[in-house]
Amino acid sequence: MSIQENVARIRADIEKAAIAAGRDPKEIQLCAATKMNDAENVRQAIAAGVDCSGENRVQELTQKLSENAYQGAPVHFIGHLQTNKVKQVVGKVDLIQSVDRPKLLQCIQEEAARQGIVQDILLEINIGEEESKSGFSRSDILPLVEKMADFPNVRVRGLMAIPPICEDPGGNDKFFLEIRNLAVDITEKKYDNVSVDILSMGMSGDYADAIRCGSTMIRVGTAIFGARNYDTSHQK
Ligand SMILES: *Cc1c(COP(=O)(O)O)cnc(C)c1O
């Protein structure tokens, strides 16, 4: 299957899942998770109509930016971001989806202020409370968004979550629904610098479930590009 065929099939799935849930398919954006794919693959995905690209590693982001790989669609950062690399990401991407700790939020604020911009972000939630994953816990979020007026160069656009790995269909629904309920709580309270229009949840294995549970942005890698080759000796 070509990238174009894969994107078309995923679009059809999005439409089906949205309609079954009584939602407008246009509410759901398709973000291509582009890690370990070269500029040519990224260009093909954008030509096939993905809404945005999501990059995991700063080095890959910088490389592909220099190749104009993301031209024609927004680019997001979706990976774990070290504070010493914040300068290479703030102002370079439309949205940082993976803001997962207070120190990173503070560094993004400082760098955005230095550049004189407002950086859009999502707050990443470690919804399964897994040791191996980064992210705020659910209970951190309300106290944090209450303080967002202290971060004038950062605008929260929503929430991002990576639930535990789960093979059963519907197995992560409870987590997706928790995120959705949290978004409703935040919206009702109307905080400064905070909106929750974007709920970034759902990947290749569970995007239909995530859409049924309220996702507005799915991040899809394997189902667009095929399996990633983790053998670094072949990495370009
Ligand atoms: C790789 C990745 C994805 C996509 O995963 P697939 O299972 O290949 O669709 C989504 N989100 C993040 C943060 C990722 O790193």
The ligand as a Gaussian input file, in Angstrom:
#p B3LYP/6-31G(d) Opt

LIG

0 1
 C        5.212000       7.126000      17.146000
 C        4.169000       7.934000      17.812000
 C        2.838000       7.882000      17.402000
 C        2.340000       6.985000      16.304000
 O        2.444000       5.648000      16.645000
 P        1.902000       4.503000      15.644000
 O        1.529000       3.402000      16.543000
 O        3.024000       4.178000      14.729000
 O        0.738000       5.074000      14.920000
 C        1.933000       8.707000      18.053000
 N        2.297000       9.521000      19.055000
 C        3.567000       9.600000      19.476000
 C        3.908000      10.531000      20.578000
 C        4.536000       8.802000      18.878000
 O        5.800000       8.873000      19.315000

